[in-house]
Amino acid sequence: MVQVTEDTFECILSTFNELQEINLQDVTFIDPYGMVGLLELGELCKSRNIRKVIYLPHSEEVLTYLERMDFFRFAYNYFDLRPSRPEILEKYLRNSYSDVLLEITPIEKSDDIHFIVRKVKERAHAILNRHLHYNERAIHGFIVALSEVCQNIIEHSKARGFVGIQKYFFQNIGKNVVKIAVMDIGMGFKKSLSERFTLKNDLDAIENALLRGASRFAEKGRGHGLAAVRRFVNQWDGKLSVRSGTAKLSIIPEWAWGREKEFHLTYFPGAQINILLPEI
């Protein structure tokens, strides 16, 4: 395995289920989805009193990025890392922080969302305005959408969630793209919505939440955040994928890739959300 991203998440999930020791030594690229995914796998293992070993990448650049995104700050809570304290050369530590919109950040309570919004606002002009060419209205919409995704964790999960945001340059489309990954290992959409709706499976539950604005709450205007996020992502020609349980639903623009609907995936609790927003 050379990449740890949304595209390889199913393979990583299978590896975690089968092995006590996870070998990431050949990894040359990891993104926020990969990092947050590893931490949520750690959160799941911790809930089952399991502590696994991770062999860290040999790549200095990957180790530096993990450090810069605060991955190690949380990973030590879940895993035995090999090496336990990776040495990072000073020349790599001088790398710019300019493309990071938000380091890996936990989501457990409403105050965490306020912190996340404040942090993103501080860097919004440098990244969203300069690289994605978002105006103030679009930046506001971005922050509202981010808040809604994070709020979804507060309302549906009793476990710790994580979020991470980073800007990349996609050579295949010649544009800057911001990646947002948000995950938790809570009850998931099917269990959450089954209190009010009759659902066939995990995919049916995701479709109800994402496409029809279904909510576990009867109060008007509460719990419809994911549908609002979908509208924002569509407006800015972005990609949105939502995984929960054994299914995944993606909204895919022309410039992106992936499958719209995926069934019979390896079970993983909670919700795993990935958003890609291109420059305009």
Accessible surface in RSA format (square Angstrom, percent):
REM  Atomic radii and reference values for relative SASA: ProtOr
REM  Chains: A
REM  Algorithm: Lee & Richards
REM  Probe-radius: 1.40
REM  Slices: 20
REM RES _ NUM      All-atoms   Total-Side   Main-Chain    Non-polar    All polar
REM                ABS   REL    ABS   REL    ABS   REL    ABS   REL    ABS   REL
RES MET A   1    81.72  42.3  24.03  15.9  57.69 137.4  37.21  31.6  44.51  59.0
RES VAL A   2    86.94  57.2  84.37  76.4   2.57   6.2  84.37  73.3   2.57   7.0
RES GLN A   3    78.34  43.8  77.61  56.7   0.73   1.7   7.17  15.3  71.17  54.0
RES VAL A   4     0.40   0.3   0.40   0.4   0.00   0.0   0.40   0.3   0.00   0.0
RES THR A   5     9.11   6.5   9.11   9.2   0.00   0.0   8.69  11.7   0.42   0.6
RES GLU A   6    17.27   9.9  12.87   9.7   4.40  10.5   7.19  13.9  10.07   8.2
RES ASP A   7    97.82  68.5  62.06  61.8  35.76  84.6  30.88  72.7  66.95  66.8
RES THR A   8    33.78  24.0  31.13  31.6   2.65   6.3  33.78  45.4   0.00   0.0
RES PHE A   9     2.91   1.5   2.91   1.8   0.00   0.0   2.91   1.8   0.00   0.0
RES GLU A  10    48.11  27.6  47.21  35.7   0.89   2.1  44.89  86.8   3.22   2.6
RES CYS A  11    70.81  53.6  61.38  68.5   9.44  22.2  27.85  70.6  42.96  46.3
RES ILE A  12     3.13   1.8   2.92   2.2   0.20   0.5   3.13   2.3   0.00   0.0
RES LEU A  13     1.45   0.8   1.45   1.0   0.00   0.0   1.45   1.0   0.00   0.0
RES SER A  14    40.10  33.9  38.08  50.8   2.02   4.7  21.26  45.3  18.84  26.4
RES THR A  15    30.11  21.4  27.63  28.0   2.48   5.9  16.38  22.0  13.73  20.7
RES PHE A  16     4.98   2.5   2.88   1.8   2.10   5.5   3.04   1.8   1.94   5.5
RES ASN A  17    89.73  61.9  54.82  53.0  34.91  84.1  24.21  58.3  65.53  63.3
RES GLU A  18   135.04  77.5  99.27  75.1  35.76  85.1  40.73  78.8  94.31  77.0
RES LEU A  19    90.38  50.3  87.55  62.6   2.82   7.1  90.38  63.5   0.00   0.0
RES GLN A  20    93.16  52.1  84.21  61.5   8.95  21.3  55.46 118.0  37.70  28.6
RES GLU A  21    90.01  51.7  81.58  61.7   8.43  20.1  21.07  40.7  68.95  56.3
RES ILE A  22     2.73   1.6   2.73   2.0   0.00   0.0   2.73   2.0   0.00   0.0
RES ASN A  23    94.16  64.9  74.45  71.9  19.72  47.5  27.87  67.1  66.29  64.1
RES LEU A  24     6.62   3.7   6.59   4.7   0.02   0.1   6.62   4.6   0.00   0.0
RES GLN A  25    55.74  31.2  52.87  38.6   2.87   6.8   2.78   5.9  52.96  40.2
RES ASP A  26    97.38  68.2  87.37  87.0  10.01  23.7  20.81  49.0  76.57  76.4
RES VAL A  27     2.13   1.4   1.41   1.3   0.72   1.7   1.41   1.2   0.72   2.0
RES THR A  28    91.73  65.2  72.97  74.0  18.76  44.7  57.63  77.4  34.10  51.6
RES PHE A  29    66.63  33.3  65.06  40.3   1.57   4.1  66.63  40.4   0.00   0.0
RES ILE A  30     6.74   3.8   4.07   3.0   2.67   6.4   4.07   2.9   2.67   7.2
RES ASP A  31     2.04   1.4   2.04   2.0   0.00   0.0   0.00   0.0   2.04   2.0
RES PRO A  32     0.21   0.1   0.21   0.2   0.00   0.0   0.21   0.2   0.00   0.0
RES TYR A  33     3.23   1.5   2.46   1.4   0.78   2.0   0.74   0.6   2.49   3.1
RES GLY A  34     1.55   1.9   0.00   N/A   1.55   1.9   0.87   2.4   0.68   1.5
RES MET A  35     0.00   0.0   0.00   0.0   0.00   0.0   0.00   0.0   0.00   0.0
RES VAL A  36     0.00   0.0   0.00   0.0   0.00   0.0   0.00   0.0   0.00   0.0
RES GLY A  37     0.37   0.5   0.00   N/A   0.37   0.5   0.37   1.0   0.00   0.0
RES LEU A  38     2.60   1.4   1.86   1.3   0.73   1.8   1.86   1.3   0.73   2.0
RES LEU A  39     0.00   0.0   0.00   0.0   0.00   0.0   0.00   0.0   0.00   0.0
RES GLU A  40     0.00   0.0   0.00   0.0   0.00   0.0   0.00   0.0   0.00   0.0
RES LEU A  41     4.14   2.3   4.02   2.9   0.12   0.3   4.02   2.8   0.12   0.3
RES GLY A  42     0.19   0.2   0.00   N/A   0.19   0.2   0.00   0.0   0.19   0.4
RES GLU A  43    27.48  15.8  26.58  20.1   0.90   2.1   0.55   1.1  26.93  22.0
RES LEU A  44    22.01  12.3  22.01  15.7   0.00   0.0  22.01  15.5   0.00   0.0
RES CYS A  45    11.50   8.7  10.99  12.3   0.51   1.2   0.69   1.7  10.81  11.7
RES LYS A  46   119.77  58.4 108.34  66.5  11.42  27.2  67.52  60.8  52.25  55.7
RES SER A  47    78.26  66.1  37.85  50.5  40.41  93.1  44.92  95.7  33.34  46.7
RES ARG A  48   133.13  55.9 110.58  56.4  22.55  53.7  41.75  57.1  91.38  55.4
RES ASN A  49   146.94 101.3 110.54 106.8  36.40  87.6  34.38  82.7 112.56 108.8
RES ILE A  50    69.28  39.4  61.25  45.6   8.03  19.4  65.22  47.0   4.06  11.0
RES ARG A  51   107.22  45.0  92.79  47.3  14.43  34.3  51.20  70.0  56.01  33.9
RES LYS A  52    18.39   9.0  18.34  11.3   0.05   0.1   6.25   5.6  12.14  12.9
RES VAL A  53    16.96  11.2  16.96  15.3   0.00   0.0  16.96  14.7   0.00   0.0
RES ILE A  54     0.54   0.3   0.54   0.4   0.00   0.0   0.54   0.4   0.00   0.0
RES TYR A  55    64.37  30.1  64.37  36.6   0.00   0.0  38.65  29.0  25.72  31.7
RES LEU A  56     4.37   2.4   1.43   1.0   2.94   7.4   1.43   1.0   2.94   7.9
RES PRO A  57     6.02   4.4   2.90   2.6   3.12  11.3   2.90   2.4   3.12  19.4
RES HIS A  58   128.79  70.4 107.46  74.7  21.33  54.6  76.38  78.7  52.42  61.0
RES SER A  59    31.75  26.8  18.23  24.3  13.52  31.1  21.28  45.3  10.47  14.7
RES GLU A  60    50.32  28.9  45.27  34.2   5.06  12.0  23.27  45.0  27.05  22.1
RES GLU A  61   117.25  67.3 111.20  84.1   6.05  14.4  27.90  54.0  89.35  73.0
RES VAL A  62     7.19   4.7   5.10   4.6   2.09   5.0   7.14   6.2   0.04   0.1
RES LEU A  63    13.13   7.3  13.13   9.4   0.00   0.0  13.13   9.2   0.00   0.0
RES THR A  64     4.82   3.4   4.55   4.6   0.26   0.6   4.55   6.1   0.26   0.4
RES TYR A  65    23.27  10.9  22.66  12.9   0.61   1.6  23.07  17.3   0.20   0.3
RES LEU A  66     3.63   2.0   3.63   2.6   0.00   0.0   3.63   2.6   0.00   0.0
RES GLU A  67    78.22  44.9  73.75  55.8   4.46  10.6  14.57  28.2  63.64  52.0
RES ARG A  68    38.88  16.3  32.57  16.6   6.31  15.0   8.52  11.6  30.35  18.4
RES MET A  69     0.00   0.0   0.00   0.0   0.00   0.0   0.00   0.0   0.00   0.0
RES ASP A  70    47.09  33.0  44.48  44.3   2.61   6.2   2.64   6.2  44.45  44.3
RES PHE A  71     2.53   1.3   2.53   1.6   0.00   0.0   2.53   1.5   0.00   0.0
RES PHE A  72     9.93   5.0   9.90   6.1   0.03   0.1   9.91   6.0   0.02   0.1
RES ARG A  73   153.07  64.3 126.69  64.6  26.38  62.8  53.53  73.2  99.55  60.3
RES PHE A  74     6.93   3.5   6.93   4.3   0.00   0.0   6.93   4.2   0.00   0.0
RES ALA A  75     0.00   0.0   0.00   0.0   0.00   0.0   0.00   0.0   0.00   0.0
RES TYR A  76    58.40  27.3  50.68  28.8   7.72  20.1  46.78  35.2  11.62  14.3
RES ASN A  77    71.70  49.4  56.84  54.9  14.86  35.8  12.07  29.0  59.63  57.6
RES TYR A  78     4.67   2.2   1.37   0.8   3.30   8.6   1.89   1.4   2.78   3.4
RES PHE A  79     1.08   0.5   0.07   0.0   1.01   2.6   0.07   0.0   1.01   2.9
RES ASP A  80    49.99  35.0  45.95  45.7   4.03   9.5   7.87  18.5  42.11  42.0
RES LEU A  81     2.90   1.6   0.00   0.0   2.90   7.3   0.00   0.0   2.90   7.8
RES ARG A  82   104.20  43.7 102.31  52.2   1.89   4.5  32.11  43.9  72.08  43.7
RES PRO A  83    78.80  57.4  70.00  63.8   8.80  32.0  78.07  64.5   0.73   4.5
RES SER A  84    65.85  55.6  61.64  82.3   4.20   9.7  32.77  69.8  33.07  46.3
RES ARG A  85   173.16  72.7 159.16  81.1  14.01  33.3  65.94  90.1 107.22  65.0
RES PRO A  86    21.68  15.8   5.24   4.8  16.43  59.7   5.99   4.9  15.69  97.5
RES GLU A  87   152.73  87.7 136.59 103.3  16.13  38.4  55.41 107.2  97.31  79.5
RES ILE A  88    29.96  17.1   8.85   6.6  21.11  50.9   9.37   6.7  20.60  55.9
RES LEU A  89    94.09  52.4  91.65  65.6   2.44   6.1  94.09  66.1   0.00   0.0
RES GLU A  90   115.66  66.4 108.18  81.8   7.48  17.8  37.06  71.7  78.60  64.2
RES LYS A  91   126.72  61.8 113.39  69.6  13.33  31.7  60.79  54.7  65.93  70.2
RES TYR A  92    45.63  21.3  45.39  25.8   0.24   0.6  16.06  12.1  29.57  36.5
RES LEU A  93    90.95  50.7  73.98  52.9  16.97  42.7  75.53  53.0  15.42  41.5
RES ARG A  94   171.10  71.8 139.04  70.9  32.06  76.3  68.84  94.1 102.26  62.0
RES ASN A  95    63.06  43.5  54.92  53.1   8.14  19.6  13.78  33.2  49.27  47.6
RES SER A  96    74.17  62.7  51.61  68.9  22.56  52.0  51.29 109.2  22.89  32.1
RES TYR A  97   126.06  58.9 118.07  67.2   7.98  20.8  79.40  59.7  46.65  57.5
RES SER A  98    67.53  57.1  50.47  67.4  17.06  39.3  47.06 100.2  20.47  28.7
RES ASP A  99    47.15  33.0  46.77  46.5   0.38   0.9   3.39   8.0  43.76  43.6
RES VAL A 100     1.13   0.7   0.07   0.1   1.05   2.5   0.07   0.1   1.05   2.9
RES LEU A 101     0.00   0.0   0.00   0.0   0.00   0.0   0.00   0.0   0.00   0.0
RES LEU A 102     0.56   0.3   0.56   0.4   0.00   0.0   0.56   0.4   0.00   0.0
RES GLU A 103    18.31  10.5  18.31  13.9   0.00   0.0   8.49  16.4   9.82   8.0
RES ILE A 104     1.52   0.9   0.00   0.0   1.52   3.7   0.00   0.0   1.52   4.1
RES THR A 105    11.82   8.4  11.43  11.6   0.39   0.9   7.15   9.6   4.67   7.1
RES PRO A 106    21.15  15.4  20.79  19.0   0.36   1.3  20.79  17.2   0.36   2.2
RES ILE A 107     0.10   0.1   0.00   0.0   0.10   0.2   0.00   0.0   0.10   0.3
RES GLU A 108    95.58  54.9  66.54  50.3  29.04  69.1  19.49  37.7  76.09  62.1
RES LYS A 109   114.55  55.9 111.92  68.7   2.64   6.3  83.90  75.5  30.65  32.6
RES SER A 110    57.16  48.3  53.49  71.4   3.68   8.5  30.39  64.7  26.77  37.5
RES ASP A 111    93.24  65.3  87.61  87.2   5.63  13.3  21.57  50.8  71.67  71.5
RES ASP A 112    20.44  14.3  19.41  19.3   1.03   2.4   1.47   3.5  18.97  18.9
RES ILE A 113    12.07   6.9  12.07   9.0   0.00   0.0  12.07   8.7   0.00   0.0
RES HIS A 114   114.00  62.3 109.20  75.9   4.79  12.3  74.69  77.0  39.30  45.7
RES PHE A 115    82.48  41.3  81.83  50.7   0.65   1.7  81.83  49.6   0.65   1.9
RES ILE A 116     0.51   0.3   0.51   0.4   0.00   0.0   0.51   0.4   0.00   0.0
RES VAL A 117    24.97  16.4  24.97  22.6   0.00   0.0  24.97  21.7   0.00   0.0
RES ARG A 118   132.27  55.5 129.69  66.1   2.58   6.1  59.53  81.4  72.74  44.1
RES LYS A 119    54.77  26.7  53.81  33.0   0.95   2.3  10.01   9.0  44.75  47.7
RES VAL A 120     0.00   0.0   0.00   0.0   0.00   0.0   0.00   0.0   0.00   0.0
RES LYS A 121   124.72  60.8 107.78  66.1  16.94  40.3  55.48  49.9  69.24  73.8
RES GLU A 122   122.13  70.1  84.43  63.9  37.70  89.8  44.88  86.8  77.25  63.1
RES ARG A 123    60.64  25.5  59.61  30.4   1.03   2.4  24.58  33.6  36.06  21.9
RES ALA A 124     4.58   4.2   4.58   7.1   0.00   0.0   4.58   6.4   0.00   0.0
RES HIS A 125   113.84  62.2 112.76  78.4   1.08   2.8  77.80  80.2  36.04  41.9
RES ALA A 126    39.29  36.1  37.26  57.5   2.02   4.6  37.40  52.7   1.88   5.0
RES ILE A 127     1.58   0.9   1.58   1.2   0.00   0.0   1.58   1.1   0.00   0.0
RES LEU A 128     0.00   0.0   0.00   0.0   0.00   0.0   0.00   0.0   0.00   0.0
RES ASN A 129    48.21  33.2  44.31  42.8   3.90   9.4   0.00   0.0  48.21  46.6
RES ARG A 130   148.66  62.4 132.20  67.4  16.46  39.2  49.40  67.5  99.26  60.2
RES HIS A 131    45.73  25.0  44.39  30.9   1.34   3.4  31.00  32.0  14.73  17.1
RES LEU A 132     0.00   0.0   0.00   0.0   0.00   0.0   0.00   0.0   0.00   0.0
RES HIS A 133    97.07  53.1  80.69  56.1  16.38  41.9  59.89  61.7  37.18  43.3
RES TYR A 134     0.52   0.2   0.00   0.0   0.52   1.4   0.18   0.1   0.34   0.4
RES ASN A 135    82.63  57.0  76.81  74.2   5.82  14.0  38.21  92.0  44.42  42.9
RES GLU A 136   128.92  74.0 122.62  92.8   6.30  15.0  69.24 133.9  59.68  48.7
RES ARG A 137   157.29  66.0 144.20  73.5  13.10  31.2  75.57 103.3  81.72  49.5
RES ALA A 138     1.12   1.0   0.00   0.0   1.12   2.5   1.12   1.6   0.00   0.0
RES ILE A 139    12.53   7.1  12.53   9.3   0.00   0.0  12.53   9.0   0.00   0.0
RES HIS A 140   121.06  66.2 117.86  81.9   3.19   8.2  79.30  81.7  41.75  48.6
RES GLY A 141    18.35  22.6   0.00   N/A  18.35  22.6  16.95  46.5   1.40   3.1
RES PHE A 142     2.06   1.0   1.38   0.9   0.69   1.8   1.38   0.8   0.69   2.0
RES ILE A 143    14.31   8.1  14.31  10.7   0.00   0.0  14.31  10.3   0.00   0.0
RES VAL A 144    63.55  41.8  61.51  55.7   2.04   4.9  63.55  55.2   0.00   0.0
RES ALA A 145     8.02   7.4   5.49   8.5   2.54   5.8   7.83  11.0   0.19   0.5
RES LEU A 146     4.49   2.5   0.90   0.6   3.59   9.0   3.71   2.6   0.77   2.1
RES SER A 147    28.26  23.9  27.36  36.5   0.91   2.1  22.23  47.3   6.04   8.5
RES GLU A 148    58.28  33.5  55.28  41.8   3.00   7.1   5.54  10.7  52.74  43.1
RES VAL A 149     0.47   0.3   0.22   0.2   0.25   0.6   0.42   0.4   0.04   0.1
RES CYS A 150     0.19   0.1   0.19   0.2   0.00   0.0   0.00   0.0   0.19   0.2
RES GLN A 151    58.05  32.5  58.05  42.4   0.00   0.0  25.14  53.5  32.91  25.0
RES ASN A 152    17.08  11.8  13.52  13.1   3.56   8.6   6.22  15.0  10.85  10.5
RES ILE A 153     2.80   1.6   2.73   2.0   0.07   0.2   2.73   2.0   0.07   0.2
RES ILE A 154    44.78  25.5  24.79  18.5  19.99  48.2  27.25  19.6  17.53  47.6
RES GLU A 155    34.92  20.1  19.85  15.0  15.08  35.9  10.69  20.7  24.24  19.8
RES HIS A 156    21.74  11.9  19.68  13.7   2.07   5.3  15.49  16.0   6.25   7.3
RES SER A 157    15.92  13.5   0.00   0.0  15.92  36.7   0.73   1.6  15.18  21.3
RES LYS A 158   208.00 101.5 165.35 101.5  42.65 101.5 116.18 104.6  91.82  97.8
RES ALA A 159    27.57  25.3  15.92  24.6  11.65  26.5  22.86  32.2   4.71  12.5
RES ARG A 160    52.94  22.2  50.79  25.9   2.15   5.1   5.43   7.4  47.51  28.8
RES GLY A 161     0.00   0.0   0.00   N/A   0.00   0.0   0.00   0.0   0.00   0.0
RES PHE A 162     0.00   0.0   0.00   0.0   0.00   0.0   0.00   0.0   0.00   0.0
RES VAL A 163     0.00   0.0   0.00   0.0   0.00   0.0   0.00   0.0   0.00   0.0
RES GLY A 164     0.00   0.0   0.00   N/A   0.00   0.0   0.00   0.0   0.00   0.0
RES ILE A 165     0.00   0.0   0.00   0.0   0.00   0.0   0.00   0.0   0.00   0.0
RES GLN A 166     9.14   5.1   9.14   6.7   0.00   0.0   0.00   0.0   9.14   6.9
RES LYS A 167    15.70   7.7  14.37   8.8   1.33   3.2   0.07   0.1  15.63  16.6
RES TYR A 168    34.09  15.9  29.80  17.0   4.29  11.2  34.09  25.6   0.00   0.0
RES PHE A 169   114.19  57.1  90.04  55.8  24.15  62.8  90.04  54.6  24.15  69.1
RES PHE A 170    23.83  11.9  19.80  12.3   4.03  10.5  23.83  14.4   0.00   0.0
RES GLN A 171   159.89  89.4 134.47  98.3  25.42  60.5  38.22  81.4 121.67  92.3
RES ASN A 172   113.00  77.9  68.27  66.0  44.73 107.7  49.86 120.0  63.14  61.0
RES ILE A 173    46.16  26.3  19.54  14.6  26.62  64.2  28.08  20.2  18.08  49.1
RES GLY A 174    45.63  56.3   0.00   N/A  45.63  56.3  22.02  60.4  23.61  52.9
RES LYS A 175    82.22  40.1  82.22  50.5   0.00   0.0  41.02  36.9  41.21  43.9
RES ASN A 176    22.19  15.3  22.19  21.4   0.00   0.0   0.00   0.0  22.19  21.4
RES VAL A 177     0.00   0.0   0.00   0.0   0.00   0.0   0.00   0.0   0.00   0.0
RES VAL A 178     0.00   0.0   0.00   0.0   0.00   0.0   0.00   0.0   0.00   0.0
RES LYS A 179    20.35   9.9  20.35  12.5   0.00   0.0   3.98   3.6  16.37  17.4
RES ILE A 180     5.59   3.2   5.37   4.0   0.22   0.5   5.37   3.9   0.22   0.6
RES ALA A 181     0.33   0.3   0.33   0.5   0.00   0.0   0.33   0.5   0.00   0.0
RES VAL A 182     1.14   0.7   0.64   0.6   0.49   1.2   0.64   0.6   0.49   1.3
RES MET A 183     0.47   0.2   0.00   0.0   0.47   1.1   0.47   0.4   0.00   0.0
RES ASP A 184     3.86   2.7   3.86   3.8   0.00   0.0   0.00   0.0   3.86   3.9
RES ILE A 185    18.05  10.3   5.87   4.4  12.18  29.4   5.87   4.2  12.18  33.1
RES GLY A 186    12.68  15.6   0.00   N/A  12.68  15.6   8.04  22.1   4.64  10.4
RES MET A 187    54.38  28.2  29.92  19.8  24.46  58.2  39.20  33.3  15.18  20.1
RES GLY A 188    10.11  12.5   0.00   N/A  10.11  12.5   8.70  23.9   1.41   3.2
RES PHE A 189    10.93   5.5  10.12   6.3   0.81   2.1  10.65   6.5   0.28   0.8
RES LYS A 190    82.45  40.2  81.46  50.0   0.99   2.4  28.62  25.8  53.83  57.3
RES LYS A 191   138.50  67.6 131.74  80.8   6.76  16.1  80.82  72.7  57.68  61.4
RES SER A 192     0.43   0.4   0.43   0.6   0.00   0.0   0.43   0.9   0.00   0.0
RES LEU A 193     3.44   1.9   3.44   2.5   0.00   0.0   3.44   2.4   0.00   0.0
RES SER A 194    59.94  50.6  38.67  51.6  21.27  49.0  24.67  52.5  35.27  49.4
RES GLU A 195   111.49  64.0  71.31  53.9  40.18  95.7  44.67  86.4  66.82  54.6
RES ARG A 196   115.17  48.4  77.89  39.7  37.28  88.8  29.57  40.4  85.61  51.9
RES PHE A 197    65.81  32.9  54.20  33.6  11.61  30.2  61.04  37.0   4.77  13.7
RES THR A 198   142.68 101.5 111.30 112.8  31.38  74.8  80.42 108.0  62.26  94.1
RES LEU A 199    25.27  14.1   2.36   1.7  22.91  57.6   2.63   1.8  22.64  60.9
RES LYS A 200   174.01  84.9 141.28  86.7  32.73  77.9  91.49  82.4  82.51  87.9
RES ASN A 201    67.35  46.4  65.39  63.2   1.95   4.7  29.19  70.3  38.15  36.9
RES ASP A 202    22.18  15.5  20.14  20.0   2.04   4.8   0.95   2.2  21.22  21.2
RES LEU A 203    11.94   6.6  11.52   8.2   0.42   1.1  11.52   8.1   0.42   1.1
RES ASP A 204    20.15  14.1  19.05  19.0   1.10   2.6   2.34   5.5  17.81  17.8
RES ALA A 205     0.05   0.0   0.05   0.1   0.00   0.0   0.05   0.1   0.00   0.0
RES ILE A 206     0.00   0.0   0.00   0.0   0.00   0.0   0.00   0.0   0.00   0.0
RES GLU A 207    22.05  12.7  22.05  16.7   0.00   0.0   0.88   1.7  21.17  17.3
RES ASN A 208    22.07  15.2  22.07  21.3   0.00   0.0   0.00   0.0  22.07  21.3
RES ALA A 209     6.86   6.3   4.77   7.4   2.09   4.8   4.77   6.7   2.09   5.5
RES LEU A 210     0.00   0.0   0.00   0.0   0.00   0.0   0.00   0.0   0.00   0.0
RES LEU A 211    76.61  42.7  57.46  41.1  19.15  48.1  57.72  40.5  18.89  50.8
RES ARG A 212   148.90  62.5 112.99  57.6  35.91  85.5  60.55  82.8  88.35  53.5
RES GLY A 213    10.95  13.5   0.00   N/A  10.95  13.5   7.87  21.6   3.08   6.9
RES ALA A 214    12.84  11.8   2.68   4.1  10.16  23.1   9.16  12.9   3.68   9.8
RES SER A 215     2.52   2.1   0.28   0.4   2.24   5.2   1.56   3.3   0.96   1.3
RES ARG A 216    54.15  22.7  43.44  22.1  10.70  25.5   0.13   0.2  54.02  32.7
RES PHE A 217    32.43  16.2  28.04  17.4   4.38  11.4  30.26  18.3   2.16   6.2
RES ALA A 218    82.32  75.7  54.30  83.8  28.01  63.7  54.51  76.8  27.80  73.7
RES GLU A 219    94.79  54.4  85.27  64.5   9.52  22.7  62.56 121.0  32.23  26.3
RES LYS A 220   209.30 102.1 174.40 107.0  34.90  83.1 122.14 109.9  87.16  92.8
RES GLY A 221    65.61  80.9   0.00   N/A  65.61  80.9  33.05  90.7  32.56  72.9
RES ARG A 222    99.65  41.8  96.36  49.1   3.29   7.8  33.86  46.3  65.80  39.9
RES GLY A 223    24.17  29.8   0.00   N/A  24.17  29.8   5.55  15.2  18.61  41.7
RES HIS A 224    70.56  38.6  65.20  45.3   5.36  13.7  55.12  56.8  15.44  18.0
RES GLY A 225    11.76  14.5   0.00   N/A  11.76  14.5   6.10  16.7   5.65  12.7
RES LEU A 226     9.54   5.3   5.99   4.3   3.56   8.9   6.14   4.3   3.40   9.2
RES ALA A 227     4.65   4.3   4.52   7.0   0.13   0.3   4.52   6.4   0.13   0.3
RES ALA A 228    33.53  30.8  27.30  42.1   6.23  14.2  28.12  39.6   5.41  14.3
RES VAL A 229     0.10   0.1   0.00   0.0   0.10   0.2   0.05   0.0   0.05   0.1
RES ARG A 230    44.49  18.7  44.36  22.6   0.13   0.3   1.25   1.7  43.24  26.2
RES ARG A 231   135.52  56.9 129.06  65.8   6.47  15.4  61.40  83.9  74.13  44.9
RES PHE A 232    18.84   9.4  15.70   9.7   3.14   8.2  18.22  11.0   0.62   1.8
RES VAL A 233     1.11   0.7   1.11   1.0   0.00   0.0   1.11   1.0   0.00   0.0
RES ASN A 234    71.68  49.4  50.64  48.9  21.04  50.7  24.49  58.9  47.20  45.6
RES GLN A 235    99.44  55.6  64.99  47.5  34.45  82.0  38.96  82.9  60.48  45.9
RES TRP A 236    30.95  12.4  28.77  13.9   2.18   5.1  29.46  15.7   1.49   2.4
RES ASP A 237    75.66  53.0  71.60  71.3   4.06   9.6  31.21  73.5  44.45  44.3
RES GLY A 238     2.44   3.0   0.00   N/A   2.44   3.0   0.00   0.0   2.44   5.5
RES LYS A 239     9.08   4.4   9.08   5.6   0.00   0.0   2.19   2.0   6.89   7.3
RES LEU A 240     0.09   0.1   0.09   0.1   0.00   0.0   0.09   0.1   0.00   0.0
RES SER A 241     1.95   1.6   1.90   2.5   0.05   0.1   0.25   0.5   1.69   2.4
RES VAL A 242     0.00   0.0   0.00   0.0   0.00   0.0   0.00   0.0   0.00   0.0
RES ARG A 243     1.14   0.5   0.96   0.5   0.18   0.4   0.96   1.3   0.18   0.1
RES SER A 244     1.83   1.5   1.83   2.4   0.00   0.0   0.52   1.1   1.31   1.8
RES GLY A 245     4.51   5.6   0.00   N/A   4.51   5.6   3.85  10.6   0.66   1.5
RES THR A 246    45.47  32.3  45.42  46.0   0.05   0.1  27.16  36.5  18.31  27.7
RES ALA A 247     3.44   3.2   3.44   5.3   0.00   0.0   3.44   4.8   0.00   0.0
RES LYS A 248    21.22  10.4  20.93  12.8   0.30   0.7   4.31   3.9  16.91  18.0
RES LEU A 249     4.00   2.2   4.00   2.9   0.00   0.0   4.00   2.8   0.00   0.0
RES SER A 250     3.34   2.8   2.15   2.9   1.19   2.7   0.10   0.2   3.25   4.6
RES ILE A 251    39.27  22.3  35.97  26.8   3.30   8.0  39.27  28.3   0.00   0.0
RES ILE A 252    53.90  30.7  21.89  16.3  32.01  77.1  22.20  16.0  31.70  86.0
RES PRO A 253    19.35  14.1   4.34   4.0  15.01  54.6  16.54  13.7   2.82  17.5
RES GLU A 254   184.57 106.0 147.02 111.2  37.55  89.4  69.83 135.1 114.75  93.7
RES TRP A 255    42.19  16.9  23.67  11.5  18.52  43.5  33.61  17.9   8.58  13.9
RES ALA A 256    17.40  16.0   0.00   0.0  17.40  39.6   0.19   0.3  17.21  45.6
RES TRP A 257    98.87  39.7  92.00  44.5   6.87  16.1  97.17  51.8   1.70   2.8
RES GLY A 258    51.38  63.4   0.00   N/A  51.38  63.4  21.62  59.3  29.76  66.6
RES ARG A 259   157.93  66.3 150.39  76.7   7.54  18.0  63.85  87.3  94.08  57.0
RES GLU A 260   105.66  60.7  99.75  75.5   5.91  14.1  27.17  52.6  78.49  64.1
RES LYS A 261    83.80  40.9  74.43  45.7   9.37  22.3  28.70  25.8  55.10  58.7
RES GLU A 262    24.66  14.2  24.56  18.6   0.10   0.2   1.11   2.1  23.55  19.2
RES PHE A 263   102.08  51.1  87.42  54.1  14.66  38.2  88.04  53.4  14.04  40.2
RES HIS A 264   176.44  96.4 143.07  99.4  33.37  85.4 101.84 105.0  74.60  86.8
RES LEU A 265    29.34  16.3  19.30  13.8  10.05  25.3  22.63  15.9   6.71  18.1
RES THR A 266    48.16  34.3  35.31  35.8  12.85  30.6  23.69  31.8  24.46  37.0
RES TYR A 267   129.67  60.5 115.44  65.7  14.23  37.0  84.53  63.5  45.14  55.6
RES PHE A 268     0.35   0.2   0.35   0.2   0.00   0.0   0.35   0.2   0.00   0.0
RES PRO A 269    15.94  11.6  14.46  13.2   1.48   5.4  15.94  13.2   0.00   0.0
RES GLY A 270     1.09   1.3   0.00   N/A   1.09   1.3   0.15   0.4   0.94   2.1
RES ALA A 271     4.83   4.4   4.22   6.5   0.62   1.4   4.22   5.9   0.62   1.6
RES GLN A 272     0.84   0.5   0.00   0.0   0.84   2.0   0.00   0.0   0.84   0.6
RES ILE A 273     3.03   1.7   3.03   2.3   0.00   0.0   3.03   2.2   0.00   0.0
RES ASN A 274     5.32   3.7   4.78   4.6   0.54   1.3   0.68   1.6   4.64   4.5
RES ILE A 275     5.37   3.1   5.37   4.0   0.00   0.0   5.37   3.9   0.00   0.0
RES LEU A 276     4.14   2.3   4.14   3.0   0.00   0.0   4.14   2.9   0.00   0.0
RES LEU A 277     1.10   0.6   1.10   0.8   0.00   0.0   1.10   0.8   0.00   0.0
RES PRO A 278     3.43   2.5   3.43   3.1   0.00   0.0   3.43   2.8   0.00   0.0
RES GLU A 279    27.26  15.7  26.09  19.7   1.17   2.8   1.65   3.2  25.62  20.9
RES ILE A 280    93.57  53.2  48.85  36.4  44.72 107.8  79.63  57.3  13.95  37.8
END  Absolute sums over single chains surface
CHAIN  1 A    12820.0      10590.5       2229.5       6441.2       6378.8
END  Absolute sums over all chains
TOTAL         12820.0      10590.5       2229.5       6441.2       6378.8
